[in-house]
Structures are given as C-alpha cells and as structure tokens.
Amino acid sequence: MARVDELRLMAKVARMYYMQGLRQQGITERLQIHQSTVSRLLKRAREANLVRISVNNPTGIFAEMEDRLVGQFQLKDAIVVDCPAEEAPLVRDLGAAVAYYVETTLKPGTVIGISSWSRSLYAMVDSLHPGDYCHGGKVVQILGGVGQVGAEHYAIYLAQRLAAVIGATPVLLQAPAVVGSAEAQRVLASDPSVRAAAEFFERLDIALVGIGSMEPSKLLANSGNIFSPAERAELSGQGAVGDICFRYFDARGEPVKSPLMQRVIGIELSTLRRAKRVVGVAGGRRKVASILAALRGRWIDVLITDRRAAEALIALEDDLPSQRGQGDRASRGPRLRIATEI
C-alpha cells in the first residue's frame, strides 16, 4: 500500500492534470519532479481508484452500441445514427454520417472507390462541406454507372460531385452495372475507357459502398441496372439474402455462385479485398438480414447504420452459436471486402 505522502502527491498530480488542465510538462515545472514520475503517479492514481474517468454520452450518441458492433463483428469502426423514421429521413441521416466520416478521415492523395446507385452515398455528397481533403487523389467508380436516360446522371453526379468537393479527380466506369449477357460483359470489359478505370481497382485506399437487399431501391430499379424478378427469385432460391456490388451472398455471408455474376461490370471481389478500408452504409428494417450477412462474411471494415438496425444486428448475432459451429468464423480464411445499395 502506498505511503500517505505518496498518496498525497498522487492526488495533487491528479488534480492538476484532470481538474486544472495542466499538461505533464507543466506539472513537472511547477512541482520540480521528473516527467516520468508524473506519468507514473497518474497511472498509479487510476490503479488506486483515486481517479475514475466517466464519459457521459450526449443524447443520440450510441458509443456502447458502436463498441459492441466493433467487438462482435471484428470491425475497425462502427457509427450508429439515431433516426426514428425510415426511407428518405434515414437515407439523409446516413448520408450526413458518411459525409462527416469522409471529412475527418480522408488524406491527400487517397484513391477512393465508390459504388454507383446508392441513395445514401448520393445524400452524402450533398452533406459534404467543400475542402481540399483529398488533393491529388482519385474518386473511382467501382460499379458501372451507365443507366437509363434520366437515371444515369445520379451515378455520374455521385462520382464527379464527390471528387469536386474533396479536391480529387473523378475516374468514371463508363458502362452499365449489369448487361444482358456474359458475352456483352466481356466486350465492354475490354473497352479502353473501362480498362482505364479498372486499373485503379488495385490501388484503392478506401471503398465507400452500400449493402443491397433482394428488393432493389426505386433509384436502382429506375436505372435499369438490375436483374429481373425471375433472376432474383433464382438467386433467392440459392439462398441469397443481399448483394455487394451485385455479388450476392447467403445468410452466413458466403458468396452465391451463379452465372448471373458473369453479367456484372465492376470490381471483382478478389480485387476489392485488397482495399485498405471498406466502409459499408445501410440501414432500416428491410436491410437487417443483408447487413447481418455482410457482417458475418466480414465483407466490410466500417459499418454506418441506424440505431434500430444496430439493435437488431446485435440481438440476432447473439443467437449465432445456436445456428452454426463456433469454429466457422476462424476457418473462413482471408477476408473479402465489398458492398452496394441502400
């Protein structure tokens, strides 16, 4: 047990540091003790419960839930927004959260991959404050952005506007996301403009993507970049619950193998897995199953979602041991990283 004079000095140093706001160097100069001694006394003060640190979360902040998501799903980060409504308000609030994340994490020269046809990412660009966050960087479409007249401007605007706001250069993938045949995919993939964009796929520092459910959003449906109802039914019959850049996965997060994937123009999963950070954005009740599957497959590094979806994800994953063996996650091998729509 510490002597009373040592306890007295511990308390004095702790008050100066935590209550008076002095830095360790300032305490060293005032008390004429070595800085390593100050550091040691502060550590011992915490260990002796002389100092108890409490952080009060403001209303609408869900730090504990975010920590739970990070730990439960082995994420790098999680952001949970409080939005009581669905659809347009949810899309707006998720977009604002992504915008702040972008503003606070991007660095000059970053190569950013961005999925087309995501309503939340479209809302993001309207929430961004202009700045030179990414001077010398690139914004690369990683899923085809050409669609039906009246809709394709969304995908083009998304990449071009994001690049303009953050000080980067846009690189467009000028092809549809889904074409009519595997042969058409092969022809378009060999086009020089498509190949020029694809050259950046290996260099992604961050990918901003949504997570898609089996029922396409109105924006996606209007773009023409969807599989037919019969084709989606076929995928559902194979266990698909959601998609990531039109690469479908089942409830366990395992990719669904289908010839339909040969009609997609966009980044390959094996390439996207080499991105340094993949940010998945999705929320709402109808997305819970697809988000959970994407998390179970460990396809994303950062999740941005809403409170009700986060609560459902945590509750459902708590039931996981009864649904599959404990060793499944460890045996999955290298991580894949991807995602699409909200």
N, C-alpha and C positions, 0 to 999 in steps of 0.2 A: 504494500500500500504506500502511496506517495506521502511524503512528509508534508506537514501543514504549510511550511514555507514554499514548498514546490507547488502545492495546490493553489496557494495564494497567487504565485506568479503565473500559473496556468490560467487562472480565472482572469487576471489582469490582461494577459496577452489576448485571451479570447474576447474580452470586452472591447479591446482596442481594435481588433480585427473585424469582428462581426457586428458590433454596435456603433463604433465610431468611424468605421470605414477606412481605417489606416491599412496600407499595404505592409507586407512583411518587412520591406526595406525601411519604411517609416518607423515601425516598431523597433527595429534594430537600432536606428539612430537615436530614438527617444530613450530607450532603456539601456543602451550601450551593451547589448548582448549580441552574440553571433546570429546571423540569419538562419543557420542550420538549427540553432537552439529554438528559435521562434517556430520554425516548421515542426520540430519535434514536439514542442509544447502544445501546438494546435492539434496535432494528431492525437496526443495523449488526452487532451481535453475532450475530444469526441469519444475516445475509447472509455473514458471515465464518466461519460454522460453529463459532463459539465456543459456540453453544447449539444443541443438537439435541433436539428435543422428540419423545418416544416415548410412545404411549398403548398400554398392554397391555390387550387386551380380556379381561374375565373369561370363564370357561367358559360356554358357552351364549349368548354375545353375538356377533352376526354383523354388525359395523359395516361391514366392507368389502363384504359381500354387499348390505347395505342401500344403501350408496353406489352400488353397481353398478346396482341396480334403479332408483334415482332418476335416474341419468345415462342409462341405456339406454332408459328409458320416459318420460323427462321428467316425473317425479313431483315433488310438493312434499316428500314424505317416504315412507319405507318402514320397516316394522317386521317383523322376521323372528324368530319364536319357535322354540325347539328342542323338538320334541315327537316322540319316536320312534314313537308309536302313532297309529292313525287313529281315526275315529269319535268316541266320547264323550270320550276324553282330549284329542283335537285340538280339539274344539269348546270344551271347558273352557279350554284354554290360550289359544286365540284370544280367547275372551270376556274372559279376565283381561287380555290385552294391550289390548283395546279399552277396557276399564274404566280402566286406567291412563292411556291416551291422553285419554280424556274428562276424567278428574280433573285432568290437567295442562294442558289447552288451553281448556276452556270459560271463558267470561266472563259476568258478569251481563248479562241482557237478550238472550242469544243465542236465536235461533229455530232449533230443531233439527228436521230431518226424519228420520224413522226408518221403515225398511221393515218390514212385517209378515212373519211366518212365517220368520224367520231364527233358526236354533238358536244360532249364535254370539252374536248380539245378545241373545238370551234369556239365555245364560250370562253375558253382560256385566253385566246388571243385578244378578245375584246376586253379582258380584265387586266391585261399586262400594262404596266407603266413603261413607256419608252426609255431605253437606256442602252449603253454600249456594253451590255453584259457579255456578249459573245463576239467581240471584234475579231475578225479573221476566221470565224467559224463557218460551219455549213449547216443548213437545215435540209435534210434529205427525206423525200417521200419514200417510205419502205413498203408501201402497198399502192398498187395502181390507182391513179387519181383521175382518170378519164371516165366520164359517165354520160348519161343522157343530157340533152340540152336543157339548161335551166337548173341542173343539179351539180354538174361538174365544177362550177365556179366555187362551190363550197370547199372542195378538196384543194383546188389551186390557191384559193384565198388563204386557207389554213397555213400552207407552207410559206407562201410569199409574205403574208402579213406577219407571221411569227419571225421570219428572217429579218424583215424590215424593222420590227420593234426592238429586237435584241442586237442589231448591228451585224447580222450574219448574211451569208449568201444562200439563196434558195437553189436546190437541185431537185427538179421535178422528174417524177417517174411517169412519162407521158404514154400511158397505156391503161386499159381497163384493169380493174382488180380481178374480175372473173370474165373469161372468154368462153366461146361456145364449144371449143374442142381442144384436145391436147395438142393437136397439130397447130392450131391458131396460137396457142401459148408458146410453142417452140419458135414459130416465125417471129412473133412480137418480141420475145426474149432476146432474139439475135439482132434486133434493130439497134443501130448505133446509139440513139438517144437513150434507149432503155439500158443498154450496156454501160453507158457513161454514168447513169445514176447508180447502177448496181455496183460499180467499182468502189463506191463509198460504203457499201454494206459491211465490208470487213473492217471498217475504221470507226465504227460507232462508239462514242463515249457514253451516250445516253440515248435511250429509246423511250419516247412518250407514246403510250398506246392505251386503247380501251380494251375491255373484255366483253365479248359478244355472247348473247343468249341465242337460243334456237329461233326465236322470233325476231326478225330484223326490225330496226327502228324505221320510222317513216322516212327519215333522211336517206338511209341506206336503200330502202325499197325504191324510193324515187330516183336514185342514182342509176338503177339498172344493174348494179354490181351485187347480185345475189344469186343464189341457187334457187331453182324452182321449188314450190311446195312439195312436189313429189321427191325431188332430190334431197330436200331437208328431212322428209319423212324417212328416206332411205338411211340417211346419216343417224337419225334418232334410233332407227331400228338396230344400228350397230353400237348403240349406247352413247352417242354424242349428247352432251348437255350444253356445250358452248364452243366458241371458237376464238382463236388467236391468229389474227391475220388470215382468216379463212382456213386455218388449220384446226380441225375440230378435235376435241378431247372428251373422254368419258368422265364419270363422276369421280374416279380415282386420279384424274389428271393425265391418264395415258392417252397418247395420240390415237385417233381413229384412222385406220388405214383405209383409204378409198381412192379409186381412180379419179374422183372429182377434184382431188388436190392437184392433179396434173393440169387443171384449167386455171389455176391461180397465178397471177403475175405479182410477185412481191418477194420479200426476203425469205430465204429458206430458214427453217428452224435451226439447222446446224450452224448457220452463219450468225443468226441473231443471238445464239447462246454465247457468242464471244463478245457481245456488247458489255461494256463495263458496268452499266447500270440500266435496268429496265423498270420504268415506272408505269404501273397499271392503274387505270382510272375507271371505276364503275361503281354504281350504287343502285339502290332501290330494291324492292321485294322481288321483282322478276329476274334480277341478276344474281341473287344469292347463290343459286346452285352452280352457275357458271364461274362466279368468283371463287367459291369454295373449291371447285375442281381445279382451277388455275393455281390456287394456293397449295393444294395437295400435291400437284405436279411440280411445284416450286418453279413456276414459269416466270415469276416476277420478283424483283428485289425490293420494290417500294409499292405499297398499296395506298391509294387515296380513295376513300369511300365515305358513306354516311353512317350515322350512329346506329340506326335500326339494322342496317345490313351488317355492321360490325358485330352487334349483339348476336345476331343470328349465326354469323360465321363462327364465333367463339363457342356458342352453345352446341352447334352441330359438330364441331371438331372435338368437343368434349366427349361425344359419343363414339369417336373414331375407333378406340381399341376394341369395341364390340363388333365393329364392322370389318376389320382386317387385322392381320398379324402385326405385332409390334415391330418386326424387323423389316417391314416393307419399305419404309422411307429410307433406311440406311442402305438398302440394296439397290436403290434406283440408279446409281452411277452418276455421271456428270449432269449438272443442271442444264436444262433448256430454258431459254428466256424468250418470251413473246407476248402478243395480245392484240385485240381490236376494240370493237364498238362499245359505246354506251348510247 
